[in-house]
């Protein structure tokens, strides 16, 4: 399968911690080879610039250009690490950074200029992966499930399987018995509320390893109030914006108890999502930054009552998995293959997408 081209996938997630870049050799249906991957962290000033335009306010165009330039730097760094030239890469899969996601209003907005990135890197670029799905009545998210399913097939994993991504928002991919049924939705907050709590009350970007939450106790009354949100009872398809939930209910708790309660909120929200699945999964594989949080993983095991493991247990690369996915989806877009399905976003029919910026 080595005849498949090298694609670079790029992801700037809702946690705003940086840009993930990964090389993948793929035809958009199977994965032939994994190449090097890296993360280019955003400095605090860049994180604040992105935060300033969330919701579509502020100097969006200037920040969009800065995000694009940062992605070009990530591509250059990855090419150096891989000892490759731009001419060795067939396409870039450029997700951009989501600043607004309102699918019920048929709006989703990812900043970043695909045409500019193609010019800066000299590599043909695919961007705008979500808007066609949203325009077609889909949620525009999650988009990674087709890649999860390809990885599960490659690894020969036994379904039914649950793959949980814990970035800023939590989302799950359910792969049913036989491996053909794919079902996905956003479960609720991932790391966003906890990260914001830690930044506001401790001046730290995250609860590293879950050590703060481990020292606190879950306030069950506050947790019940958080879980009373109508989102959890609503059936899929459903998706979230990073800021659809607030941590107001934990105000007044100590740093440690607030962290413990918000960690439990994320885990309990995933557990609520199990009621929407057609079968109970055999195991849960966790990707995204949340899998590094030992307290989060312990609470997930408690609330889900399932074996919960990081995706590395299946031989996957959790730190680069979303970037890899957008390399995979870029090739699907180039070939006109679906990026989303009725079971993943609620779109009426399998939907392709993406905007292509070839190098002339």
C-alpha positions as CSV (number, residue, x, y, z in Angstrom):
1,X,0.0,0.0,0.0
2,X,3.0,2.3,0.0
3,X,1.8,3.8,-3.3
4,X,-0.5,6.0,-1.4
5,X,0.6,9.6,-1.1
6,X,1.9,11.4,1.9
7,X,-0.6,13.8,3.4
8,X,-0.1,16.3,6.3
9,X,-3.0,16.7,8.7
10,X,-3.2,19.8,10.9
11,X,-5.4,20.4,13.9
12,X,-5.9,23.3,16.3
13,X,-8.3,22.1,18.9
14,X,-10.8,23.8,21.2
15,X,-8.3,23.5,24.1
16,X,-6.2,26.2,22.3
17,X,-2.9,24.5,23.4
18,X,-1.3,24.5,20.0
19,X,-1.1,22.9,16.5
20,X,-0.8,19.2,16.0
21,X,0.7,18.2,12.7
22,X,1.0,14.6,11.4
23,X,2.1,12.7,8.3
24,X,-0.1,9.9,7.0
25,X,0.2,7.8,3.9
26,X,-3.4,7.1,2.9
27,X,-6.0,6.9,0.1
28,X,-8.8,8.1,2.4
29,X,-10.1,4.5,2.9
30,X,-7.1,2.6,4.5
31,X,-4.0,3.8,6.3
32,X,-0.8,2.6,4.7
33,X,1.8,4.2,6.9
34,X,2.2,6.6,9.8
35,X,4.9,9.3,9.5
36,X,6.4,11.7,12.1
37,X,4.1,14.0,14.1
38,X,4.7,17.0,16.3
39,X,2.9,19.6,18.4
40,X,3.8,23.3,18.0
41,X,2.5,24.9,21.2
42,X,0.8,28.3,21.1
43,X,2.5,30.8,23.4
44,X,0.2,32.5,26.0
45,X,-0.2,35.6,23.8
46,X,-1.4,33.5,20.9
47,X,-3.9,31.6,23.1
48,X,-5.3,34.9,24.2
49,X,-5.5,36.2,20.7
50,X,-7.6,33.2,19.7
51,X,-9.7,33.5,22.9
52,X,-10.4,37.1,22.0
53,X,-12.3,36.1,18.8
54,X,-14.3,33.1,20.1
55,X,-17.9,33.7,19.1
56,X,-16.9,35.6,16.1
57,X,-16.1,38.9,17.8
58,X,-13.0,41.0,17.7
59,X,-10.2,41.2,15.1
60,X,-11.1,37.9,13.4
61,X,-9.3,38.5,10.1
62,X,-6.0,39.4,11.8
63,X,-6.1,36.4,14.1
64,X,-7.1,34.2,11.2
65,X,-3.9,35.3,9.3
66,X,-1.8,34.7,12.4
67,X,-3.3,31.2,12.9
68,X,-2.6,30.4,9.2
69,X,1.0,31.6,9.6
70,X,1.4,29.5,12.7
71,X,0.2,26.4,10.7
72,X,2.7,27.2,8.0
73,X,5.5,27.1,10.6
74,X,4.2,23.8,11.9
75,X,4.3,22.3,8.4
76,X,7.9,23.6,7.9
77,X,8.9,22.0,11.3
78,X,7.3,18.7,10.4
79,X,9.0,18.6,7.0
80,X,12.4,19.2,8.6
81,X,11.8,16.4,11.1
82,X,10.7,14.0,8.4
83,X,13.5,15.1,6.0
84,X,10.9,15.8,3.3
85,X,10.3,18.6,0.8
86,X,7.0,20.3,0.0
87,X,7.0,18.5,-3.3
88,X,6.9,15.1,-1.4
89,X,3.5,16.0,0.0
90,X,0.3,15.6,-2.0
91,X,-2.1,17.6,0.2
92,X,-2.4,19.5,3.5
93,X,-5.6,18.8,5.5
94,X,-6.1,22.2,7.3
95,X,-8.9,22.2,9.8
96,X,-8.3,25.7,11.1
97,X,-9.6,26.8,14.5
98,X,-13.3,26.8,15.4
99,X,-14.4,30.1,16.8
100,X,-18.2,29.5,16.4
101,X,-20.3,26.4,16.1
102,X,-24.1,26.8,15.9
103,X,-25.3,24.0,13.6
104,X,-28.9,24.5,14.6
105,X,-28.6,28.0,12.9
106,X,-26.6,26.3,10.1
107,X,-23.5,28.2,11.1
108,X,-20.0,26.9,11.8
109,X,-16.8,29.0,11.5
110,X,-13.2,27.8,11.4
111,X,-10.7,30.6,11.0
112,X,-7.6,30.0,8.8
113,X,-7.1,30.7,5.2
114,X,-6.5,27.6,3.1
115,X,-5.4,29.6,0.0
116,X,-2.9,31.5,2.0
117,X,-1.5,28.3,3.6
118,X,-1.1,26.7,0.2
119,X,0.9,29.8,-0.9
120,X,3.0,29.9,2.2
121,X,3.9,26.2,2.1
122,X,3.8,25.5,-1.6
123,X,1.6,22.5,-0.9
124,X,-2.0,22.0,-2.2
125,X,-4.4,22.4,0.7
126,X,-7.9,21.2,1.7
127,X,-9.8,23.3,4.2
128,X,-13.4,24.0,5.3
129,X,-14.3,20.5,6.2
130,X,-17.5,21.2,8.1
131,X,-19.6,23.8,6.3
132,X,-21.1,21.6,3.6
133,X,-22.4,19.2,6.3
134,X,-23.9,22.0,8.3
135,X,-25.5,23.5,5.2
136,X,-27.0,20.1,4.5
137,X,-28.7,20.0,7.9
138,X,-25.9,18.1,9.8
139,X,-24.2,19.0,13.0
140,X,-20.8,19.4,11.3
141,X,-19.3,17.3,14.1
142,X,-17.8,15.0,15.0
143,X,-15.8,14.4,11.9
144,X,-13.1,12.0,13.2
145,X,-15.4,8.9,13.4
146,X,-14.6,7.6,9.9
147,X,-10.9,7.7,10.8
148,X,-11.6,5.9,14.1
149,X,-13.3,3.2,12.2
150,X,-10.4,2.9,9.7
151,X,-8.0,2.5,12.6
152,X,-10.1,0.0,14.3
153,X,-10.3,-2.1,11.1
154,X,-6.5,-1.8,10.7
155,X,-5.9,-3.0,14.3
156,X,-8.5,-5.8,14.1
157,X,-10.3,-4.4,17.2
158,X,-13.3,-6.3,18.4
159,X,-16.6,-4.3,18.3
160,X,-18.7,-3.0,19.8
161,X,-16.2,-0.4,20.7
162,X,-16.3,3.1,22.1
163,X,-13.7,5.7,21.2
164,X,-13.8,8.8,23.4
165,X,-12.0,12.0,22.4
166,X,-11.5,14.4,25.3
167,X,-10.3,17.8,23.9
168,X,-12.1,21.0,24.9
169,X,-15.4,19.2,24.1
170,X,-16.0,15.5,24.6
171,X,-17.2,13.3,21.8
172,X,-17.6,9.6,21.2
173,X,-17.5,7.3,18.2
174,X,-19.4,4.0,18.6
175,X,-18.5,1.2,16.3
176,X,-21.1,-1.5,16.4
177,X,-21.0,-5.3,16.0
178,X,-19.6,-6.2,12.6
179,X,-17.7,-2.9,12.5
180,X,-20.0,-1.3,9.8
181,X,-22.3,0.6,12.1
182,X,-20.8,4.0,13.1
183,X,-22.6,6.3,15.5
184,X,-21.1,9.5,17.0
185,X,-22.0,12.7,19.0
186,X,-20.6,15.2,21.4
187,X,-21.1,14.0,25.0
188,X,-20.6,17.4,26.8
189,X,-17.6,19.3,28.2
190,X,-14.2,17.7,27.7
191,X,-11.3,19.6,29.3
192,X,-12.6,23.2,28.6
193,X,-14.4,23.9,31.8
194,X,-11.6,22.4,33.9
195,X,-8.9,24.2,32.0
196,X,-10.8,27.5,32.4
197,X,-11.2,26.9,36.2
198,X,-7.5,26.1,36.6
199,X,-6.5,29.2,34.7
200,X,-8.8,31.5,36.6
201,X,-8.1,30.2,40.1
202,X,-4.6,28.8,39.9
203,X,-3.0,30.6,36.9
204,X,-2.3,27.2,35.3
205,X,-3.5,26.2,31.8
206,X,-4.7,22.8,33.0
207,X,-4.9,20.3,35.9
208,X,-1.7,18.6,35.0
209,X,-2.2,14.8,35.6
210,X,-5.4,15.5,37.5
211,X,-3.4,16.2,40.7
212,X,-5.5,19.1,41.8
213,X,-8.8,17.2,41.4
214,X,-7.3,14.2,43.2
215,X,-6.9,16.4,46.3
216,X,-10.6,17.5,46.2
217,X,-14.0,16.0,46.7
218,X,-16.9,15.9,44.3
219,X,-19.8,18.2,45.4
220,X,-22.7,15.9,44.4
221,X,-25.3,18.6,44.7
222,X,-23.4,20.8,42.2
223,X,-22.8,17.9,39.9
224,X,-26.5,17.1,39.9
225,X,-27.2,20.7,38.9
226,X,-24.7,20.5,36.1
227,X,-26.1,17.3,34.8
228,X,-29.6,18.8,34.8
229,X,-28.7,20.6,31.5
230,X,-31.3,19.6,28.8
231,X,-28.4,18.7,26.4
232,X,-27.9,15.3,28.1
233,X,-31.4,14.1,27.6
234,X,-31.6,15.2,23.9
235,X,-31.0,12.4,21.5
236,X,-28.2,12.4,19.0
237,X,-27.3,13.8,16.5
238,X,-26.0,16.7,18.6
239,X,-22.8,18.7,18.9
240,X,-21.5,21.5,21.0
241,X,-19.6,24.8,20.9
242,X,-16.7,25.0,23.4
243,X,-18.6,27.6,25.4
244,X,-22.1,26.1,25.5
245,X,-21.6,25.1,29.2
246,X,-20.3,27.3,32.0
247,X,-18.7,26.5,35.3
248,X,-20.9,29.0,37.3
249,X,-22.3,26.2,39.4
250,X,-18.9,25.4,41.0
251,X,-18.2,29.0,41.9
252,X,-17.7,29.1,45.7
253,X,-16.0,25.8,45.9
254,X,-12.4,25.4,46.7
255,X,-9.8,25.1,43.9
256,X,-9.5,21.3,44.6
257,X,-13.3,20.6,45.0
258,X,-14.1,22.7,41.9
259,X,-11.5,20.7,39.9
260,X,-12.8,17.4,41.2
261,X,-16.5,18.3,40.5
262,X,-15.7,19.5,36.9
263,X,-13.7,16.4,36.3
264,X,-16.6,14.3,37.5
265,X,-19.0,16.3,35.3
266,X,-17.0,15.4,32.1
267,X,-17.0,11.7,33.1
268,X,-20.6,11.6,34.1
269,X,-21.6,13.3,30.9
270,X,-19.9,10.6,28.9
271,X,-21.8,8.0,31.0
272,X,-25.1,9.7,30.3
273,X,-24.2,9.3,26.6
274,X,-24.1,5.5,26.9
275,X,-27.9,5.5,27.1
276,X,-28.1,6.7,23.5
277,X,-26.0,3.8,22.1
278,X,-27.6,0.8,20.4
279,X,-25.4,-1.6,22.3
280,X,-23.2,-1.5,25.3
281,X,-19.5,-1.3,24.2
282,X,-16.9,-3.9,25.4
283,X,-14.3,-1.2,26.1
284,X,-13.6,2.5,25.9
285,X,-10.4,3.9,24.3
286,X,-9.6,7.5,25.2
287,X,-7.8,10.0,23.0
288,X,-7.2,13.7,23.3
289,X,-5.5,15.5,26.2
290,X,-7.9,14.2,28.8
291,X,-6.3,10.7,28.7
292,X,-3.2,12.2,30.4
293,X,-5.4,13.2,33.4
294,X,-5.2,10.2,35.8
295,X,-8.1,11.4,37.9
296,X,-10.2,11.8,34.8
297,X,-9.4,8.2,33.7
298,X,-10.2,6.9,37.1
299,X,-13.6,8.7,37.1
300,X,-14.4,7.5,33.6
301,X,-13.8,3.9,34.7
302,X,-16.1,4.5,37.7
303,X,-18.9,6.2,35.9
304,X,-18.9,4.1,32.7
305,X,-18.3,0.7,34.5
306,X,-16.2,-0.3,31.4
307,X,-12.5,-1.0,30.8
308,X,-11.1,2.4,30.0
309,X,-7.7,2.7,28.4
310,X,-5.7,5.3,26.4
311,X,-5.7,4.7,22.7
312,X,-2.1,3.7,22.9
313,X,-3.3,0.4,24.2
314,X,-4.5,-0.3,20.7
315,X,-1.3,1.0,19.1
316,X,-2.8,4.4,18.2
317,X,-1.0,7.8,18.6
318,X,-3.3,9.8,20.9
319,X,-1.4,13.0,20.7
320,X,-1.5,13.1,16.9
321,X,-4.8,11.2,16.2
322,X,-6.9,14.3,15.3
323,X,-4.2,15.7,13.0
324,X,-3.9,12.3,11.3
325,X,-7.7,12.3,10.9
326,X,-7.6,15.5,8.9
327,X,-5.0,14.0,6.6
328,X,-7.3,11.1,6.1
329,X,-10.3,13.4,5.6
330,X,-8.4,15.6,3.1
331,X,-7.8,12.6,0.9
332,X,-11.4,11.7,1.1
333,X,-12.4,15.2,0.1
334,X,-10.0,15.1,-2.8
335,X,-11.6,11.8,-4.0
336,X,-15.2,13.1,-3.3
337,X,-15.8,10.5,-0.6
338,X,-18.1,11.2,2.3
339,X,-16.7,13.0,5.4
340,X,-19.8,12.5,7.4
341,X,-22.7,10.1,7.7
342,X,-26.3,10.2,9.0
343,X,-25.1,8.3,12.1
344,X,-22.2,10.7,12.8
345,X,-23.6,14.2,12.2
346,X,-27.3,13.6,11.5
347,X,-26.9,14.8,7.9
348,X,-29.6,13.4,5.6
349,X,-27.2,11.4,3.4
350,X,-23.5,10.7,3.3
351,X,-21.9,14.1,2.7
352,X,-18.5,15.0,1.2
353,X,-17.0,18.4,1.7
354,X,-13.8,20.4,1.9
355,X,-12.5,23.3,-0.2
356,X,-9.5,22.5,-2.4
357,X,-6.7,24.9,-3.1
358,X,-4.4,23.3,-5.6
359,X,-1.0,24.6,-6.4
360,X,-1.1,26.1,-9.9
